[in-house]
């Protein structure tokens, strides 16, 4: 009969099918649960009209830029857009709603929003 030690800590008797002890198996399970329940972040995109110009944390957002940031939902992204720009932006897109080919209409390209 062989006694196998935990693959992770190498201290305790391995009891799980993965070769982990009770302590490490519980930690691994918790990490899997946290990973599976974590919100999936997607890019949120905001475009601006001709008269919409904003300075946010030293960056200028205008009709030639697309503001971008990561968030969990379209609702969260739109709420953040109103917090940053008031009602002075053209439209916003979340995740797959944005068409990468539309970037050709924004000569300055993407501009990441810093929430520092």
Secondary structure, 3 states (H helix, E strand, C coil): CCCCECCCCCCCECCCCCCCCHHHHHHHHHHHHHHHHCCCCEEEEEECCCCCCEEECCEEECCCEEEEEEECCHHHHHHHHHHHHCCCCCEEEEHHHCCHHHHHHCCCEEEECCCC
